[in-house]
Amino acid sequence: MEQSKAKRQEIRMLNRKVLEITGIRNVESFDSEEFLLDTELGFLTVRGSNLHMKHLSLEQGLVAIEGAIHTIAYLDGAAADKSKGFFGKLFK
C-alpha cells in the first residue's frame, strides 16, 4: 500500500478536557454536548458537556475540542444501528 493512500488518524486527549484529532475531513455538526466528525476512518462522535472547538484546520485535517469529554465513538459496525437513530433524530 502506498504511503499517500494509507489512512492514518491520531487521537490525543489531555485530562479529559482537551481532545486533538487528525484525519478530519469535515465537521458535520456540533454543539455544546456533541460533535459529529467525518474522518478518514469513518464518522466519529465526541460527547460531553461544555464542548467547544478550540482549533479547526480542514487543510491539515486537524480539530481540537475543549470541554468535559465523556465518550468518543466511531459510528460503524455494531454502532451503525445506533447511528441510524442519531441521523433519524437529526433529519426529522
NUSE-874669 format. One record per residue (C-alpha): z, x, y; residue in one letter. Coordinates in steps of 0.25 Angstrom, whole numbers, plus 5000, padded with zeros to 4 digits. Each point is the difference from the previous one (the first is absolute). Layout:
ZXYa ...
This chain:
500050005000m 499650065014e 501150025009q 499449915011s 500049884990k 501450024995a 501049905006k 501350055005r 501249945006q 501350055005e 501249915003i 501250075007r 501349935003m 501150055008l 501449934999n 499349864997r 499750005015k 498750075002v 498849994991l 498750085001e 498849974991i 498750074999t 498749944994g 500049885009i 498749935002r 500549885009n 501249925004v 499749864995e 501349945007s 501450035004f 501249945006d 501550045001s 500249974985e 498750044993e 498850095001f 498849984992l 499250134999l 498650024994d 500150144993t 499050084992e 500949974988l 500049855002g 500849905009f 501450045003l 501249925006t 501250055007v 501149905002r 501350025008g 500649965014s 499850045014n 498750074995l 499050065011h 498850095000m 500450145005k 498750064998h 498649964996l 498750084998s 498949944992l 499250125002e 501050094993q 500449884990g 501550015005l 501049905003v 501550025004a 500949884999i 501549995005e 501149904997g 500949974988a 499050014988i 500449914988h 498850014991t 498650074998i 499149944990a 498550004996y 499349874998l 499250024987d 500249994985g 501249914997a 500349985015a 498649945002a 500549864997d 501150025011k 499050045010s 499249884998k 501249925004g 500150095012f 498649985004f 500149854997g 501150005011k 499250085009l 498849915000f 500649864999k 
